[in-house]
Amino acid sequence: PEDEAPVQGPLPYEPDDAPWKKSSESGIRKL
């Protein structure tokens, strides 16, 4: 996982197409 993408955030590498990301944009943000 770490070798595939650099971790520059509070959470581990997550795809931008993550279902929780789409939902967080409208309401709760999981940051």
PyMOL commands that set and color helices and strands:
alter all, ss='L'
color gray80, all
select helices_A, chain A and resi 19-26
alter helices_A, ss='H'
color red, helices_A
deselect
rebuild
show_as cartoon
